[in-house]
């Protein structure tokens, strides 16, 4: 078996590790840091510890708090222009997936001629990006560990990705203290997203021994701590495990891609404004139900992780794999997340177009363990419409 595995260059992990930010900027030969975050985080001052650390370390910085929840091509250009005007030599992404994706895309344009849609696709970026530090504030997207930025294609509709090995962060800082203030609902949605990342990568066609090791540990950390983090946001051990699990999942799926759950969840009509993690949650049972017979050995392992016990001595592989859907739904139930497309206002007449978009999401469908076209996906969505 031959494969190529990529990863970020450096990970700084631990409670309070945000204080290492100025050291890492200097290690990158930087002195002017451009901080990218979203308006919601900036409004409540989640980035203050970063600002204070940079100031104390003698790093000049500028806050750009305009990252869009669904980053567009225009927003990436605006972010790039502001960073250039400041004279930034290091760009820092701080926040959830939208802020981190904005940072990665802007880092491309800070070293390569735009517009950003020139680079939609795989490995089209010609030159290395501006040095970057990524700091997640949610335990879910794993975006800090990946080489992809997903953006709204405002010219042709839908969402598209810029993927390049140049887009891996130079440094990732994992400080779970930054996640303590996450509301329970966000904790649940982002946490399930992290689990789905690991599960789809683990069970997918492109899985390798390296990604299996990462994804197994990621699923164990998330499944074993998501309920505690949801119930008590101040549980430091649970928060730390969730953040680390999310990062490991990012390292895994960044080398394999995801599957049908992401294909369906990311192609739902944008006008419904369904948060990404929530879409992954209620589409999760749909994908498991379809896929488990194609890779029963691995879905049996996933089911045991969700149940918190190794049942290989008392249940067959097929029975455990078949239980994976129910085990996943039980997790959703504990997190107060409803199943079914109807629960989120999605109209039946929107399903065919969504199914077609999902079937055309080649990057995701090609990694799915079971082949799926528009007809199969539409049938699934109709079957699970009511949950």
N, C-alpha and C positions, 0 to 999 in steps of 0.2 A: 504494500500500500504506500503510495507516495502522496504527499500533500505539502502545502506551504502554509505556515501559521504566522500571523501577524499579531502584534500587541503594542500598546502604548510603551513609551520608553521608560517611564518612571511612575511609580505609585507611592504616594505618601498617605499612610492610613493611621487613624487613631483619633480618639476624642481630643479636641483642642488642636488638631494638626493644622488648622487654618492659620495658626501663628507662624507656620513655616513658609507662608506665601512669599514674603520679601526675599528670603534666602533663595527660593526657587527662581524668582525673577532675576536675581543677580547671577545665579548659575547659568541662566540663559543669555547672559551678557546684556540684560535689559536694565533700563532705568526709568522708562515711561510706560506704565501699564494702563491699558484701555480695558475697563471692566464692562462686560456686556451682561445685562440682566433684563428682566421684564418689569413693567410698571407696578404690578401687584406686589412683587417682592420688595421693590424699592420703597413703596409706600409704607410698608411696615418695618423697613429697616433691617431686613435679614442680612443684607450685605455689610452692615456696619462693622462686624468683627474683621472682615477682610480689609475694609478701608483703614481701620485703626492699625491693623498689622502692617500694612504697606507704609503708612505714615511713620510708624515707629521704626520701621526698617530703612527709612530714607528713600523710599520709592515714590516718585511723582505719579499720580494716577488721575484718571478721568472716568466718571461714571456715565455709561450710556444705558439708560433705563427704558429703551424703546423696542426691545425685542418683542415681536408679535407672537401670539399663541399659535398661529399658523403662518410661519415665516413665508413672505412672498419675495419674489425677485427684486422688487423695488426696495423692500425693507433691507435686504442684504446690501444693496448698493448704497443706501443711506448710511448704514452702519459703517461700511467701508470708508465712505467719504469722511465721516466724522473721525474715524481712527487716524486717517491720513492727515487731517487738519490738526489733530493733536500732536502728531509726530510720534505715534506709538511705536515701540520696538518689541513689545510683548502684548498679546491679546489674551484676556482672561474671561472665560465663560463661567457664569455663576447663576445657577438656577436649575430649572427642569429641562426637559428635552428641547423646548422651543429656544431657550436662551443658548443652550449648548450647540444646537444645530445652526443657529444664527452665527455663533462664534466661528464654527468650523467653516461655514461658507464664506464668511468675511475674511478669514485667514487665507482662503484661496485667492480672493481678489486683491488682497494686500501684496501679493507676490506674482499675480498673473493678470493679464489683461481681461476685462469683462466683456460682455455681461455674463452673469453666472450661468445662464441657461446654455452657454457654449459647452459647459462641462456636465450636463445631465447625461448620466450613463456611467460606465465602468472605466476607471483609469484613463481619463481624458485630460487631467490636469498636468500640464507640462513641467512646472517648476515647483520646488518645495515651498511650503506655506510659511507665513510668518510664525515664529515661535509662539506656542499656545499653552495655557494652563487651563484645565477644565475642573470645575468644582461643582458637583451635583448637590442639590438641596432636596431632592426626592429620591426615594429608593425604588426605582421602577424602570426608567427608560434605558439605563445602561449606556446612554449616548456618549458619556465621557470616555468610554472604552472603544468606541467604534470609529470607522473611517468613512462614515456616511452622514450626509446632511439631507434631510427630507424637506422639500420646499413645495409651496403651492405654485404650480405652473400657470401663471396668470395669462399667458398667451394661448395655451391650448386646453386649459382646464385640468382638473385632477391634481395629483401630487406626484413629484418625480424626485429622484435622488441623485446627488453628486457623490460618487464613490471613488476614493483614491487613497493609496497607501500613504501619500503625503499628508493626509488629513488626520492621522493619528496624533493625539496630543503629545507634547513633549513631557508634560507632567500632569498627573491626576492627583487631586487632594481629596481624600475621603474622610470627612469629619462629620460623624453622626450627630454631633451637637447642633448642626445646622438644620437637622430634620425634626428636632424635638417639637417644634411648633406646628407641624403639619396637622391639619384637621383629620379626624378619623376617616372621613369619606375619601380624602385624597390618599391617605395612608393605604387604605384598602385597594383602591383602583390602581395606584402605581405599583403596589406590591404584587398584585395579581399579574400585572403586565410583566414584571420581572420573572415571575414563575413561568408564564407562557413563553417568554424569550428562551428560557433554559429548556423547557419541555420540547418546543418545536425544533430547536437546534439539536437536542439529544436524540430525538426520534427521526430526524430528517436524513435524507439521502447523503448529504455532504458531511455527516458526522465523522470525526476522527478520534483516535484515542486521547489526544490532547483536549479536544472540545468535550468529549464525554466526561473526562475528569473534572473540568471546570463546571459543566452543567449539572453533574450529579451533586457536587458540593453546593452549587447555587440553589438547586431545588430543595435540598435538605435545610439550608439556612432559611430560605423564605418560608417554606411550609411549616418549619418548626418555630417560627417567630412572628408570623404575620398577625395571628390572632392576638398575641400579647401586645404588639405594637399598636394595633387597632384599638384595643381596650384601654391601654394606658400609654399615651404618647411620650410620657416621661421615662419609660422603661429603657434605660441607657443600653443595657445588654441586647435587648430585642432590636432597638433602633440600629445599633452598630452591626448586628448580624444581618439585618435587612439591607443596609447600605452596601455591605461587603458582598452579600449574595447577589444583589443587583449588578454590581460591577463584574463579578465573575460571569454572570449570564451574558453581560455585554461582551466580555472577552470571548465567550463561546459563540454566540450567534453572529458576532462580527466576522467570524471566519467561516460560517456556514450559510448564513441567511436564515429566515424563518420559514413559515409554511402557510397552509390554507387559512388558519385563524387570522393571521396578519393580512393575508390577501383579501379576505372578506371585510375585516374590521377597518382597514384603511381605505376601502373603496365605497363605504357607505356615503350617501349624499351629504355633502358638506353643510347644507343648509340646516341640518339637524343639530349641528354643533355638539356632537357627542365626544366627550373627552376620550383620548386615545386609550387610556387604561381601562375605562369603562367598556369601550367597544371590545377590547380584548377579553374582558371578563365574561360578557354575555355571549360572545361568539365562541368562547373556549369550549363549552360542551358540544357545540356543533362540529368543530374540527376533531375533537377526540372521538366522538361517535363514528365519524366517517373513517378516521385513520387507524383505529386501534387494531383492526384485523390485518393491516398491512405490515405492522411491526409489533406483534404481540409481546415479544420478549422485553422490549423496552417500555411499552406502555404498562406492562405488569410491574416493572420497577417503579415507574412514575406513580402508579396507584398505591403501591406500598409506601412510598414516601409521603403521599398525601394522607394515608391512613396512619402513618407513624409507626408501622411495624412491618417486619419481614414475614410475609405469609407464604413463602415458597415451600415450606414443609407441609402445609395443610391445604393449599389451593393450587390448582393447575395454572399454568401460564395464561391460558385462554380465559379462565374465569377471573383472574386478577386483572388482565387487560380490559375485559368487559366491564369491570368495576371502576375503571379509571374515570369514566364520565360521572358516575354517581359520587365518587370521592371528590372530584373537582366541584360539583354542584354543592356538596356539603360545606366545602370551604366558602363558597360564595354566600351560602345561607348564613353562616356564622358572621360574615362581614356585611350582612344586610344588602347584598347586591342581587337584584332580580335577574331572572333569565328571560330570554325571548325578545325578539325584535319589536313586538307590539308594545312592550312595557316602556319603550323609549320613543314612542310616537311614530315609528317608521311605518310608512304606508305600504300595503301589499303591492301596489302598482309600481313602487320604486325598486322592487326586488329584481326584476329581470335586468335592468340596466346595471345594478350593483353586481349581479352575478357575472355579467359580461366583463365588467371592469376587473373583477377578481380573477376571472379565468385568464385575462390578458396580463396579469401581474407576473410576468415570466420569472423575474428574479426570485419570487416567493414560491410560486407553484412548482418550479423546477426542483425545489428542495423538498417538496412534500412527499411523504412515503407512499401515498396513493395517488395515482393520476386523477386529475379532476379538470373537467371542461365546464362550459357554461351550464349545460343541462344538469350535470351532477350537483353543481353548486346551487343552482336555483332550486332544485328539489330539496336539498338540505335546508335552505333558508325558509322554504315554504313549510317544511315539516316542523321546524323549530320556531316558527313565527310567533306562536303563543307561549313558547318556553317549554 
